[in-house]
Amino acid sequence: MVQAAPPPPDGSTRGAPAGEYQSLYRRYRPQRFSEVRGQELATTTLRNAVRDGRIVHAYLFSGPHGTGKTSTARILAKALNCLDPKEGEPCGRCEPCLDIARGASLDVHELDAASNNGVDAMRDLVSRASLATPGKRKVYIIDEVHMLSTAASNALLKTLEEPPDHVVFVLATTDPQKVLPTIRSRTQHFEFHLLEQPVLEQLLADVAADAGLELPEEGIEAAVRRGRGSARDALSTLDQVAASGIVEDDARFLARLVASIAEEDAAASLAVVADAVTAGFDPQRLAVELVEALREQFLASVARRVVRPEPESLAADGRPLLPPARCVRALEVVGTAIVDMREALDPRTTLEVAMVRLTNPDVDDSASALTDRIERLERRLADLEQRGGGSRQPAPSGPPAVAEPGPSVGEVPGSNPALGAFLSRRQPATPPAPPAAPAAPVPSPPPSQPRAAEPSREDLVTAWADSILKVLKPRARAIYQVGRWLAIENGAAVFALPNAAHVQHAAALSADVAAAINAHFGSRLRLELVTDAGAGSLRPGPEAAAPEAASAAEEEAPDDEPPSPVDGLQTATGPHDSASWAESRLREAFPGAEEVNR
């Protein structure tokens, strides 16, 4: 915004009375278009308009505070009333230029709409607009014009539609969206932007050199960082640093806060907030500074060439402490906290809640927190794979392949087999002989432990269908759902399966089933497996062989395979073998039908 320029020709100190100190942002307020930095489009256009006599009756200057809107308006007023302008620039030596610089000119009228936003103040201004002026042009500068009431804006609108020839309005605002569209449409709009960091650094260096300031190390850097693109804020901070000779060190708190987020240490983050508040830092300012630190973390992760991160904000290997996903979530949480602090009774509590949400995602059920938890699990899984030497094989993406038997004799390839043909493929020609040895029971609890009350068969049947079967692994559920409970005798639950092949496959999973039953009832039952013929407790021997297709599917299916759609096929009396049940239903529906193999 400001450029350090030589003192005026009369030897005065840029508008300051002798012996009176003037703040830097007032002392080095720009006096010519060429001294305004970072707003080349606006200043060049206005200078050329003055030079060519193409001045319009109303201008609208919008932009953040401290970017030179009001200063540019005063320069325009000087250029319009200067007695000896040079290429659109005011000379700064004639009486109109000096009067405007001192604020004593009758040609320039400034109105702060923030404190004079009523219709009476605007009517008074409009009534005097048509009066003559001693200079060439009468310039009205209305600051924060968006604060005008609706009635005041309408009163100004009438004058903007048909202004006197010698009047120029310059409207300045930090929020142009709140200005009436009818007013915006009748002005020439210039947008003022925040100053870039190199431009602001050069400005402060020139001011410090011209004013002979003795600054501590990193004084200009701290003023630039605190100014955030505003020349006025940066010069005010530079004035403070020059007066105190101390650069306030808030980077230590920010580095500790970022480290606590990376380490997910809620206690450490709350301790840092407490230390910062004790040291005199405002929680809102600390939150704003934290957003800047998190932004540097994010840019260092995705585009390091954009920023130069400090060493304390990086890990030992040179990488940022926070990955991009966690940086985005932290920026969202802290940004929301800054907005909430404006109306909070205790801003510190709002900041502390935000820090707990960032350092302990388990207490946050938002979508971003759940995403963060998934990312942590993925990182831990990757670490486990690296420690294991990469021996872990990825799980197959689809269901395991099951070898399908070839078509039977006389069966047309690609056709759907009849029920009889399906049964002939599914079951062997000669049923296997049932083994004589009983299945190995689940070890009973030690005698010293008290035995809980045993459930009845009816209780077990009800709980089996409603609860126990659902908690079993998919493979165990697929095997055990075709059986039924016979009785509970002498501390053993007797479970019947259709044939010896099922008994053989179910025996390998009997321990898991017994554990699920005992966990549900709090009992110490053991499991005995029998065939559905009721021949007693059987231990399947090696001679019992399952059907080829079923055996291949059961051996290749992992425990975490989703259940088949036919796993839950049941009748009103209980679960049964799918093919046997279908065959019996067909015979009931079609009495006298014969089985045909094709």
C-alpha positions as CSV (number, residue, x, y, z in Angstrom):
1,M,0.0,0.0,0.0
2,V,2.7,2.5,1.0
3,Q,6.0,3.4,-0.5
4,A,8.7,5.1,1.5
5,A,9.4,8.3,-0.2
6,P,11.7,11.3,0.5
7,P,10.3,13.9,2.8
8,P,8.3,16.8,1.3
9,P,10.3,19.7,-0.2
10,D,9.4,22.0,2.7
11,G,11.5,19.7,5.0
12,S,8.5,18.7,7.2
13,T,8.2,15.1,8.4
14,R,5.5,13.8,6.0
15,G,2.6,15.5,7.7
16,A,3.8,15.3,11.3
17,P,4.1,18.4,13.4
18,A,7.6,19.2,14.8
19,G,8.3,17.3,17.9
20,E,5.2,15.0,17.6
21,Y,5.7,11.3,16.8
22,Q,3.3,9.9,14.1
23,S,2.7,6.2,13.6
24,L,4.3,4.6,10.6
25,Y,1.1,3.8,8.7
26,R,0.1,7.5,8.9
27,R,3.6,8.9,8.4
28,Y,4.1,6.8,5.3
29,R,0.6,7.0,3.8
30,P,1.0,7.2,0.0
31,Q,0.7,10.7,-1.5
32,R,0.9,9.7,-5.2
33,F,-0.5,6.9,-7.4
34,S,3.1,5.6,-7.9
35,E,3.5,5.2,-4.1
36,V,0.6,2.7,-3.8
37,R,2.0,-0.8,-4.0
38,G,0.2,-3.9,-5.1
39,Q,-2.7,-2.2,-6.7
40,E,-1.3,-1.4,-10.2
41,L,-4.6,-2.0,-12.1
42,A,-6.5,0.6,-10.1
43,T,-3.8,3.2,-9.8
44,T,-2.8,3.0,-13.5
45,T,-6.4,3.3,-14.7
46,L,-7.1,6.3,-12.4
47,R,-3.9,8.0,-13.4
48,N,-4.6,7.7,-17.1
49,A,-8.2,8.8,-16.5
50,V,-7.0,12.0,-14.8
51,R,-4.4,12.6,-17.5
52,D,-7.0,12.1,-20.4
53,G,-9.9,13.8,-18.6
54,R,-12.0,10.7,-18.5
55,I,-13.2,10.9,-14.9
56,V,-16.6,9.3,-14.2
57,H,-18.9,10.7,-11.5
58,A,-18.8,7.7,-9.1
59,Y,-16.2,5.0,-8.2
60,L,-16.5,2.0,-5.9
61,F,-13.3,0.8,-4.2
62,S,-13.7,-2.6,-2.5
63,G,-11.2,-4.9,-0.8
64,P,-9.8,-6.0,2.6
65,H,-8.9,-3.3,5.2
66,G,-5.4,-1.8,5.0
67,T,-5.0,-2.3,1.2
68,G,-5.1,1.5,0.2
69,K,-8.8,2.2,-0.7
70,T,-9.1,5.5,1.3
71,S,-5.6,6.6,0.5
72,T,-6.2,6.1,-3.2
73,A,-9.4,8.1,-2.9
74,R,-7.5,11.0,-1.4
75,I,-4.8,10.8,-4.1
76,L,-7.6,10.9,-6.7
77,A,-9.0,14.0,-5.0
78,K,-5.6,15.7,-5.0
79,A,-5.1,14.8,-8.7
80,L,-8.5,16.3,-9.6
81,N,-7.8,19.6,-7.8
82,C,-4.0,19.9,-8.4
83,L,-2.9,23.1,-10.0
84,D,0.1,21.5,-11.7
85,P,-0.5,17.7,-12.4
86,K,2.1,15.7,-14.2
87,E,0.9,12.8,-16.3
88,G,-2.1,12.3,-14.0
89,E,-0.1,12.6,-10.8
90,P,-0.6,15.4,-8.2
91,C,2.4,17.6,-7.7
92,G,2.1,17.6,-3.9
93,R,3.4,21.2,-3.6
94,C,0.4,23.4,-4.5
95,E,-2.0,24.7,-1.9
96,P,-4.9,22.2,-2.8
97,C,-2.5,19.2,-2.5
98,L,-1.2,20.4,0.8
99,D,-4.7,21.2,2.2
100,I,-6.0,17.7,1.2
101,A,-2.9,16.1,2.7
102,R,-3.6,17.9,6.0
103,G,-7.3,17.1,5.9
104,A,-8.3,20.8,5.8
105,S,-9.6,21.1,2.2
106,L,-13.1,22.4,1.5
107,D,-13.1,20.3,-1.7
108,V,-12.9,16.9,-0.1
109,H,-15.7,15.6,2.3
110,E,-15.2,12.3,4.0
111,L,-18.1,10.4,5.7
112,D,-17.8,7.3,7.8
113,A,-21.0,5.3,7.0
114,A,-20.3,3.0,9.9
115,S,-21.2,5.7,12.4
116,N,-23.3,8.0,10.1
117,N,-25.5,5.4,8.4
118,G,-28.9,7.2,8.9
119,V,-31.0,8.8,6.2
120,D,-30.6,12.3,7.8
121,A,-26.8,12.3,7.4
122,M,-27.2,11.2,3.8
123,R,-29.8,13.9,3.1
124,D,-27.5,16.6,4.5
125,L,-24.7,15.3,2.3
126,V,-26.9,15.3,-0.8
127,S,-28.2,18.8,-0.1
128,R,-24.7,20.2,0.0
129,A,-23.5,18.4,-3.1
130,S,-24.9,20.9,-5.5
131,L,-23.2,23.8,-3.8
132,A,-20.1,25.4,-5.4
133,T,-16.6,24.6,-4.3
134,P,-13.4,26.7,-4.3
135,G,-11.5,24.0,-6.2
136,K,-12.0,22.3,-9.5
137,R,-13.9,19.3,-8.3
138,K,-15.8,18.4,-5.1
139,V,-15.0,14.9,-4.0
140,Y,-17.2,12.9,-1.5
141,I,-15.4,9.9,0.1
142,I,-17.9,7.6,1.8
143,D,-16.1,4.8,3.7
144,E,-17.8,1.5,4.6
145,V,-20.7,2.4,2.3
146,H,-22.2,-1.1,2.9
147,M,-23.2,0.0,6.4
148,L,-25.7,2.6,5.1
149,S,-29.3,1.8,5.9
150,T,-31.8,1.1,3.1
151,A,-33.3,4.6,3.3
152,A,-29.9,6.2,3.3
153,S,-28.8,4.1,0.3
154,N,-31.9,5.1,-1.6
155,A,-31.2,8.8,-0.8
156,L,-27.7,8.4,-2.2
157,L,-29.0,6.5,-5.2
158,K,-31.0,9.5,-6.4
159,T,-27.9,11.7,-6.4
160,L,-25.8,9.0,-8.2
161,E,-28.3,8.9,-11.0
162,E,-28.1,12.7,-11.8
163,P,-25.0,14.1,-10.0
164,P,-23.8,17.7,-10.5
165,D,-21.0,18.0,-13.0
166,H,-18.4,19.2,-10.5
167,V,-19.0,16.3,-8.0
168,V,-17.2,13.0,-7.8
169,F,-18.3,10.2,-5.4
170,V,-15.8,7.6,-4.2
171,L,-17.4,4.8,-2.2
172,A,-15.2,2.5,-0.2
173,T,-16.3,-0.9,1.3
174,T,-14.9,-4.1,2.6
175,D,-18.0,-6.0,1.6
176,P,-19.3,-5.0,-1.8
177,Q,-21.9,-7.8,-1.8
178,K,-23.9,-5.8,0.8
179,V,-24.0,-2.6,-1.4
180,L,-27.3,-2.2,-3.3
181,P,-27.0,-3.6,-6.8
182,T,-28.5,-0.3,-8.1
183,I,-25.6,1.6,-6.5
184,R,-22.9,-0.8,-7.8
185,S,-24.3,-0.5,-11.3
186,R,-23.9,3.3,-11.3
187,T,-20.2,3.2,-10.3
188,Q,-16.9,2.1,-11.8
189,H,-15.7,-0.7,-9.6
190,F,-12.1,-1.4,-8.6
191,E,-11.1,-4.3,-6.5
192,F,-8.1,-3.9,-4.1
193,H,-6.3,-7.1,-3.1
194,L,-4.1,-8.1,-0.2
195,L,-0.4,-7.5,-0.8
196,E,1.8,-10.4,-1.8
197,Q,4.5,-11.4,0.7
198,P,7.5,-10.2,-1.4
199,V,5.8,-6.9,-2.0
200,L,5.0,-6.4,1.7
201,E,8.5,-7.4,2.8
202,Q,10.1,-4.9,0.4
203,L,7.7,-2.2,1.7
204,L,8.6,-2.8,5.3
205,A,12.3,-2.9,4.5
206,D,12.1,0.5,2.7
207,V,10.1,2.0,5.6
208,A,12.6,0.7,8.2
209,A,15.5,2.0,6.2
210,D,13.9,5.5,5.6
211,A,12.8,5.8,9.3
212,G,16.1,4.5,10.6
213,L,14.5,1.9,12.8
214,E,16.5,-0.5,14.9
215,L,14.8,-3.8,14.6
216,P,15.6,-7.2,16.2
217,E,16.3,-10.2,14.1
218,E,13.2,-11.5,12.3
219,G,11.4,-8.3,13.1
220,I,10.3,-7.6,9.5
221,E,9.4,-11.3,9.0
222,A,7.2,-11.2,12.1
223,A,5.5,-8.0,10.9
224,V,4.8,-9.5,7.5
225,R,3.4,-12.7,9.0
226,R,1.2,-10.7,11.4
227,G,0.0,-8.3,8.7
228,R,-1.4,-11.1,6.5
229,G,-1.3,-9.0,3.4
230,S,-2.6,-5.8,5.0
231,A,0.0,-2.9,4.7
232,R,-1.6,-1.0,7.6
233,D,-1.5,-4.0,9.9
234,A,2.1,-4.8,8.9
235,L,3.2,-1.2,9.5
236,S,1.5,-1.2,12.9
237,T,3.2,-4.4,13.9
238,L,6.5,-3.0,12.7
239,D,6.0,0.1,14.8
240,Q,5.3,-2.1,17.8
241,V,8.4,-4.3,17.2
242,A,10.6,-1.2,16.8
243,A,9.3,0.3,20.1
244,S,9.7,-2.9,22.2
245,G,12.7,-4.4,20.5
246,I,11.2,-7.8,21.1
247,V,9.6,-10.2,18.6
248,E,6.8,-12.1,20.3
249,D,7.6,-15.8,20.0
250,D,4.4,-17.7,19.3
251,A,5.9,-20.3,17.0
252,R,6.8,-22.5,20.0
253,F,3.1,-22.9,20.9
254,L,2.2,-23.6,17.3
255,A,4.9,-26.3,16.9
256,R,3.7,-28.0,20.1
257,L,0.1,-27.9,19.0
258,V,0.9,-29.4,15.6
259,A,3.0,-32.1,17.3
260,S,0.2,-33.0,19.8
261,I,-2.2,-33.4,16.8
262,A,0.3,-35.6,15.0
263,E,0.8,-37.7,18.2
264,E,-2.9,-37.7,19.1
265,D,-2.0,-36.6,22.6
266,A,-5.1,-34.8,24.0
267,A,-3.4,-34.0,27.3
268,A,-0.4,-32.3,25.6
269,S,-2.7,-30.2,23.4
270,L,-4.7,-28.9,26.3
271,A,-1.4,-28.2,28.2
272,V,-0.2,-26.1,25.3
273,V,-3.5,-24.1,25.2
274,A,-3.2,-23.5,28.9
275,D,0.5,-22.3,28.6
276,A,-0.4,-20.0,25.7
277,V,-3.4,-18.4,27.5
278,T,-1.2,-18.0,30.7
279,A,1.4,-16.3,28.5
280,G,-1.2,-13.8,27.4
281,F,-2.3,-15.1,24.1
282,D,-5.9,-14.7,23.1
283,P,-7.5,-18.0,22.2
284,Q,-8.9,-16.6,18.9
285,R,-5.5,-15.3,17.8
286,L,-3.9,-18.7,18.8
287,A,-6.5,-20.5,16.7
288,V,-5.9,-18.2,13.7
289,E,-2.2,-18.8,14.0
290,L,-2.8,-22.5,14.2
291,V,-4.7,-22.4,10.9
292,E,-1.7,-20.8,9.3
293,A,0.6,-23.5,10.7
294,L,-1.8,-26.3,9.5
295,R,-1.9,-24.6,6.1
296,E,1.9,-24.8,5.9
297,Q,1.7,-28.5,6.8
298,F,-0.9,-29.1,4.1
299,L,1.1,-27.3,1.4
300,A,4.3,-29.0,2.5
301,S,2.5,-32.3,1.9
302,V,1.0,-31.6,-1.5
303,A,3.1,-28.7,-2.9
304,R,6.3,-28.1,-1.0
305,R,7.6,-25.6,-3.5
306,V,4.8,-23.2,-2.5
307,V,6.0,-22.8,1.1
308,R,9.2,-23.0,3.1
309,P,8.3,-25.0,6.2
310,E,10.2,-24.4,9.4
311,P,12.4,-27.3,10.6
312,E,10.4,-27.7,13.8
313,S,7.3,-28.4,11.8
314,L,8.8,-31.4,10.0
315,A,9.5,-34.9,11.2
316,A,13.0,-36.4,11.5
317,D,13.0,-37.7,7.9
318,G,12.0,-34.3,6.5
319,R,8.3,-35.1,5.9
320,P,5.4,-33.0,7.4
321,L,4.1,-34.2,10.7
322,L,0.5,-34.5,9.4
323,P,-0.6,-36.2,6.2
324,P,-2.9,-34.3,3.8
325,A,-6.1,-36.0,5.0
326,R,-5.5,-35.1,8.7
327,C,-4.5,-31.5,7.7
328,V,-7.7,-31.0,5.9
329,R,-9.7,-32.3,8.8
330,A,-7.7,-30.2,11.3
331,L,-8.3,-27.1,9.1
332,E,-12.0,-27.7,9.0
333,V,-12.3,-28.3,12.8
334,V,-10.2,-25.3,13.8
335,G,-11.9,-23.1,11.2
336,T,-15.3,-24.0,12.6
337,A,-14.0,-23.3,16.1
338,I,-12.9,-19.8,15.0
339,V,-16.3,-19.0,13.8
340,D,-17.9,-20.4,16.9
341,M,-15.6,-18.3,19.1
342,R,-17.2,-15.1,18.0
343,E,-20.3,-15.8,19.9
344,A,-19.0,-18.1,22.6
345,L,-19.0,-17.1,26.3
346,D,-15.6,-18.7,26.7
347,P,-13.5,-18.9,23.5
348,R,-10.9,-20.9,25.3
349,T,-13.4,-23.8,25.9
350,T,-14.3,-23.8,22.2
351,L,-10.6,-24.1,21.3
352,E,-10.0,-26.9,23.8
353,V,-13.0,-28.9,22.5
354,A,-11.6,-28.6,19.0
355,M,-8.2,-29.8,20.1
356,V,-9.7,-32.8,21.8
357,R,-11.7,-33.7,18.7
358,L,-8.4,-33.5,16.7
359,T,-6.3,-35.5,19.1
360,N,-8.8,-38.1,20.0
361,P,-10.9,-39.1,16.9
362,D,-12.7,-41.8,19.0
363,V,-14.9,-39.1,20.6
364,D,-15.8,-37.6,17.2
365,D,-18.5,-39.3,15.1
366,S,-18.3,-37.0,12.1
367,A,-17.5,-38.4,8.6
368,S,-14.1,-36.7,8.6
369,A,-13.2,-38.4,11.9
370,L,-14.3,-41.8,10.7
371,T,-12.1,-41.2,7.6
372,D,-9.2,-40.4,9.8
373,R,-9.7,-43.6,11.8
374,I,-9.7,-45.6,8.6
375,E,-6.5,-44.0,7.5
376,R,-4.8,-44.8,10.8
377,L,-5.9,-48.5,10.4
378,E,-4.5,-48.5,6.9
379,R,-1.2,-47.1,8.0
380,R,-0.9,-49.7,10.9
381,L,-1.7,-52.5,8.4
382,A,1.0,-51.2,6.1
383,D,3.5,-51.1,9.0
384,L,2.6,-54.7,9.9
385,E,3.1,-55.8,6.3
386,Q,6.5,-54.2,6.2
387,R,7.6,-55.8,9.5
388,G,6.4,-59.2,8.3
389,G,8.6,-58.9,5.2
390,G,5.7,-58.6,2.8
391,S,4.7,-62.2,3.3
392,R,1.0,-61.3,3.7
393,Q,-0.9,-62.1,0.5
394,P,-3.8,-60.0,-0.5
395,A,-7.2,-61.5,-0.1
396,P,-9.0,-62.6,-3.3
397,S,-11.4,-59.9,-4.5
398,G,-14.1,-62.4,-5.5
399,P,-15.6,-65.6,-4.1
400,P,-13.4,-68.7,-4.3
401,A,-13.8,-70.8,-7.5
402,V,-15.6,-74.1,-7.0
403,A,-14.9,-76.9,-9.5
404,E,-18.2,-77.7,-11.2
405,P,-18.7,-81.4,-12.2
406,G,-19.0,-82.2,-15.8
407,P,-22.4,-82.9,-17.4
408,S,-23.9,-86.3,-16.8
409,V,-24.5,-88.8,-19.6
410,G,-27.1,-87.6,-22.0
411,E,-27.1,-84.1,-20.5
412,V,-26.9,-81.2,-23.0
413,P,-24.1,-78.8,-22.2
414,G,-25.4,-75.4,-21.2
415,S,-28.8,-76.6,-20.2
416,N,-30.4,-76.6,-16.7
417,P,-30.4,-80.1,-15.2
418,A,-33.5,-81.6,-13.7
419,L,-33.7,-82.3,-9.9
420,G,-32.9,-86.0,-10.4
421,A,-29.8,-85.2,-12.5
422,F,-28.7,-82.7,-9.8
423,L,-29.1,-85.3,-7.1
424,S,-27.3,-87.9,-9.1
425,R,-24.3,-85.5,-9.4
426,R,-24.5,-84.4,-5.8
427,Q,-24.6,-87.8,-4.1
428,P,-22.4,-90.8,-4.7
429,A,-24.0,-94.0,-6.1
430,T,-23.3,-95.9,-2.9
431,P,-23.8,-94.1,0.4
432,P,-20.7,-94.2,2.7
433,A,-20.8,-96.5,5.7
434,P,-21.2,-94.6,8.9
435,P,-18.1,-94.7,11.1
436,A,-18.3,-96.4,14.5
437,A,-16.3,-94.1,16.7
438,P,-18.0,-91.2,18.3
439,A,-16.9,-87.6,17.6
440,A,-14.5,-86.1,20.0
441,P,-16.4,-84.1,22.6
442,V,-15.4,-80.6,23.7
443,P,-13.3,-80.9,26.9
444,S,-15.5,-80.4,29.9
445,P,-14.6,-77.7,32.5
446,P,-12.5,-78.6,35.5
447,P,-14.5,-80.1,38.4
448,S,-13.5,-77.2,40.7
449,Q,-15.6,-74.7,38.6
450,P,-19.3,-74.6,39.4
451,R,-21.5,-75.8,36.5
452,A,-24.2,-73.3,35.4
453,A,-27.8,-74.4,34.9
454,E,-28.2,-76.4,31.7
455,P,-30.7,-75.1,29.1
456,S,-33.5,-77.3,27.9
457,R,-33.7,-78.6,24.3
458,E,-36.5,-76.1,23.6
459,D,-34.4,-73.3,24.9
460,L,-31.5,-74.4,22.7
461,V,-33.7,-74.7,19.6
462,T,-35.1,-71.3,20.1
463,A,-31.8,-69.6,20.8
464,W,-30.1,-71.5,17.9
465,A,-32.3,-70.1,15.2
466,D,-32.6,-66.6,16.7
467,S,-29.1,-65.8,18.0
468,I,-26.5,-68.5,18.0
469,L,-26.5,-69.4,14.4
470,K,-26.1,-65.8,13.4
471,V,-22.9,-65.3,15.3
472,L,-21.1,-68.3,13.8
473,K,-18.5,-67.9,11.0
474,P,-19.9,-68.3,7.5
475,R,-18.4,-71.7,7.0
476,A,-19.7,-73.1,10.3
477,R,-23.1,-71.5,9.7
478,A,-23.3,-73.2,6.2
479,I,-22.5,-76.6,7.7
480,Y,-24.5,-76.6,10.9
481,Q,-27.7,-75.0,9.6
482,V,-28.8,-78.3,7.9
483,G,-28.9,-80.2,11.2
484,R,-31.2,-80.3,14.2
485,W,-31.0,-80.7,18.0
486,L,-32.1,-84.0,19.4
487,A,-31.6,-83.7,23.1
488,I,-29.5,-82.5,26.0
489,E,-28.3,-85.5,28.1
490,N,-25.6,-85.7,30.8
491,G,-24.1,-82.3,30.0
492,A,-23.9,-83.0,26.3
493,A,-25.9,-81.3,23.5
494,V,-26.7,-83.9,20.8
495,F,-26.8,-82.5,17.3
496,A,-27.9,-84.5,14.3
497,L,-26.7,-84.0,10.7
498,P,-28.0,-85.6,7.5
499,N,-25.1,-88.0,6.9
500,A,-21.7,-89.0,8.0
501,A,-20.0,-86.6,5.5
502,H,-21.6,-83.7,7.2
503,V,-20.6,-85.1,10.6
504,Q,-17.0,-85.2,9.4
505,H,-16.9,-81.6,8.3
506,A,-18.8,-80.4,11.3
507,A,-16.4,-82.1,13.8
508,A,-13.6,-79.7,12.8
509,L,-15.7,-76.7,13.8
510,S,-17.4,-78.2,16.9
511,A,-15.3,-76.3,19.3
512,D,-16.4,-72.9,17.9
513,V,-20.1,-74.0,18.0
514,A,-19.8,-75.2,21.6
515,A,-18.1,-72.0,22.6
516,A,-21.0,-69.9,21.0
517,I,-23.6,-72.0,22.8
518,N,-21.9,-71.7,26.2
519,A,-21.3,-68.0,25.7
520,H,-25.0,-67.5,25.1
521,F,-26.3,-69.5,28.0
522,G,-23.3,-69.3,30.4
523,S,-23.2,-73.1,30.5
524,R,-20.6,-75.8,30.2
525,L,-22.2,-78.0,27.6
526,R,-20.1,-80.2,25.3
527,L,-21.2,-81.0,21.8
528,E,-21.9,-84.5,20.4
529,L,-22.5,-85.0,16.7
530,V,-24.7,-87.9,15.3
531,T,-26.2,-88.8,12.0
532,D,-29.9,-88.1,11.5
533,A,-30.7,-91.8,11.6
534,G,-30.1,-91.7,15.4
535,A,-27.6,-94.5,15.6
536,G,-25.8,-92.9,18.5
537,S,-22.8,-90.6,18.8
538,L,-20.5,-91.1,15.8
539,R,-16.9,-90.1,15.0
540,P,-16.5,-89.8,11.2
541,G,-13.7,-91.9,10.0
542,P,-11.5,-91.5,7.0
543,E,-13.7,-93.7,4.9
544,A,-16.5,-91.2,5.0
545,A,-16.2,-88.9,2.0
546,A,-18.3,-85.9,1.2
547,P,-19.7,-85.3,-2.2
548,E,-17.1,-84.0,-4.5
549,A,-18.6,-80.6,-5.3
550,A,-19.6,-79.9,-1.6
551,S,-16.1,-80.9,-0.3
552,A,-14.3,-78.7,-2.8
553,A,-16.5,-75.7,-1.9
554,E,-16.1,-76.2,1.9
555,E,-12.3,-76.7,1.7
556,E,-11.7,-73.7,-0.5
557,A,-14.1,-71.3,1.2
558,P,-12.5,-69.0,3.7
559,D,-14.0,-68.3,7.1
560,D,-14.9,-64.7,6.1
561,E,-16.7,-65.7,2.9
562,P,-20.2,-64.2,2.8
563,P,-23.0,-66.8,3.2
564,S,-24.6,-68.3,0.2
565,P,-28.2,-67.1,-0.7
566,V,-29.4,-70.7,0.0
567,D,-27.8,-70.9,3.4
568,G,-30.9,-69.5,5.1
569,L,-33.4,-71.8,3.3
570,Q,-35.7,-73.2,6.0
571,T,-39.1,-74.8,6.4
572,A,-41.6,-74.3,9.2
573,T,-40.2,-77.2,11.1
574,G,-36.5,-76.3,11.0
575,P,-33.5,-76.3,8.6
576,H,-33.0,-79.1,6.1
577,D,-30.7,-80.1,3.2
578,S,-31.6,-77.8,0.3
579,A,-31.8,-80.6,-2.4
580,S,-33.8,-83.0,-0.2
581,W,-36.2,-80.3,0.8
582,A,-36.8,-79.3,-2.8
583,E,-37.3,-82.9,-3.8
584,S,-39.9,-83.5,-1.1
585,R,-41.8,-80.3,-2.0
586,L,-41.9,-81.3,-5.7
587,R,-43.3,-84.8,-4.8
588,E,-45.9,-83.1,-2.6
589,A,-46.9,-80.7,-5.4
590,F,-47.0,-83.4,-8.1
591,P,-48.2,-86.7,-6.6
592,G,-47.1,-89.7,-8.7
593,A,-44.3,-87.8,-10.5
594,E,-41.2,-89.8,-11.4
595,E,-37.6,-88.6,-11.2
596,V,-36.0,-88.1,-14.6
597,N,-32.2,-87.8,-15.2
598,R,-31.2,-85.9,-18.3
